[in-house]
Amino acid sequence: MSSRLMAQVARFFRSSSSTSAMEVPASPAATLMQHADSSAGTDARYAQELRVAASAWLSVVR
């Protein structure tokens, strides 16, 4: 399951690399949470997976 999660995180960052530097939040965890909030109404499962990925990122960084 963790390899699937890491693949999702990698895919997410590849897709969000087209945004300008002014639009990107300060950390990858903030980016993940921002996208989780925006997709919560349309795909709750994906939003939860993004929140888990953000939490995993924070636990590794700390």
C-alpha positions in Angstrom: 0.0 0.0 0.0 2.8 2.4 0.7 4.3 2.0 -2.8 0.8 2.8 -4.2 0.7 5.9 -2.0 4.2 7.0 -3.0 3.3 6.6 -6.7 0.2 8.8 -6.2 2.3 11.4 -4.5 4.8 11.3 -7.3 2.1 11.6 -9.9 0.5 14.5 -8.0 3.7 16.5 -8.0 4.3 15.8 -11.7 0.9 17.1 -12.5 1.2 20.2 -10.2 4.7 21.2 -11.5 3.1 23.4 -14.2 1.9 25.9 -11.6 3.9 29.1 -11.1 6.1 29.6 -8.0 3.7 32.2 -6.7 0.8 29.7 -6.5 2.7 26.9 -4.8 2.3 26.7 -1.0 5.5 26.6 1.1 5.6 22.8 1.5 4.6 19.7 -0.3 2.3 18.8 2.6 0.5 22.1 2.2 0.1 21.5 -1.5 -1.3 18.0 -0.8 -3.8 19.4 1.8 -4.8 22.2 -0.5 -5.6 19.8 -3.3 -7.4 17.5 -0.9 -9.6 20.3 0.2 -10.4 21.2 -3.4 -11.2 17.6 -4.4 -13.2 16.7 -1.2 -16.6 17.5 -2.8 -16.0 15.5 -5.9 -13.8 12.5 -4.8 -13.8 11.9 -1.1 -11.5 8.8 -1.3 -8.9 10.7 -3.4 -9.0 13.6 -0.9 -8.5 11.2 2.0 -5.5 9.6 0.2 -4.0 13.1 -0.3 -4.4 13.8 3.4 -2.7 10.5 4.3 0.1 11.4 1.9 0.5 14.8 3.5 0.6 13.2 7.0 3.2 10.7 5.8 5.3 13.6 4.3 5.2 15.4 7.6 6.1 12.3 9.6 9.2 11.8 7.4 10.2 15.4 7.5 10.0 15.6 11.3 
